[in-house]
Amino acid sequence: LLGLVTPYLQGVALDDFIGTGDAAGLGRIVLIMLGFYFASAFIQFIAAWIMAVISQRMLKKLRTDLFGHLQKLSLHYFDSNQAGDLMSRLTNDIDAVNRAISQNITQLIGNLLTVVGVVVAMVVLNIWLTLAAMVVIPIMFIVTMQIAKRSRKYFREVQSATGDLNAVMEENLAGIRAVKIFRQNKTAVAQFKERNVKVRDLNIKAMTISALLPPLMGIMSNMDLAVIVAVGGWLAVAGLGGVTVGLIATFNGYVQRFTQPLRSLADLYNSLQSALAGAERVFAVMD
């Protein structure tokens, strides 16, 4: 909410103080804007600290539950599942969930609230400029969903392949005496290389698909700014809808506030998809 005030104040500064040459009024509104910026930064810090505490408590419980559940499973389950893969679920997969929760949940919630707040603020200020700003949004949504669908598939395969890689390492190190006695060193290295290459290739595919999203979102957000300037400029010149230079500047600020969370959500998809894939593997054991 604090972040939504500053674009409005920028528009007021342009129309009421810069346009009229009121230096004292401009100084006051700049100080007010600085106050909002500092308050917003402080609240973000508090939110990050709270989420760190909550996420670590939750992950502690998740690790305890998963390890305790493994103790209750039958010997048949361990015969058909590699120990290294199960260890990977306790470490790598839960770490992926950790990264998503501790770093991304606050950003995700904050971004969603920002998007809703910006839309409400724009509708209140000018409905025509709001409609112009919304033109690009459906395209952004469709592109995001299509790329996320494809990257999720590869991130799921990455987590599985990492489990296989850890299984090879665990089995080799646990049975290193037998490996040396029977001179299976080259075979062990060959198995490791095969799985290591698979993890590398799957990661490249997943990250390449995910890397498409930020630049595409950047292009579309710049298109949105161009639409606002074009439509707002036409309305201002025509004297329609009460559009002023300050209002156009305010809407440009709001569009940036609107597209920034969408771009941030695109960046979050990498870790969120990885976390979802990790969570699936953790709860597969629990199930």
HELIX and SHEET records of a PDB file:
HELIX    1   1 LEU A    2  VAL A   12  1                                  11    
HELIX    2   2 ALA A   13  ILE A   18  3                                   6    
HELIX    3   3 ALA A   23  LYS A   72  1                                  50    
HELIX    4   4 LEU A   75  SER A   80  1                                   6    
HELIX    5   5 ALA A   83  SER A   88  1                                   6    
HELIX    6   6 ARG A   89  ASP A   93  3                                   5    
HELIX    7   7 ILE A   94  ARG A   99  1                                   6    
HELIX    8   8 ALA A  100  ASN A  104  3                                   5    
HELIX    9   9 ILE A  105  LEU A  125  1                                  21    
HELIX   10  10 ILE A  127  ALA A  133  1                                   7    
HELIX   11  11 ILE A  137  ALA A  174  1                                  38    
HELIX   12  12 ILE A  176  ILE A  181  1                                   6    
HELIX   13  13 ASN A  185  ALA A  211  1                                  27    
HELIX   14  14 LEU A  213  ALA A  238  1                                  26    
HELIX   15  15 VAL A  245  MET A  286  1                                  42    
END                                                                             
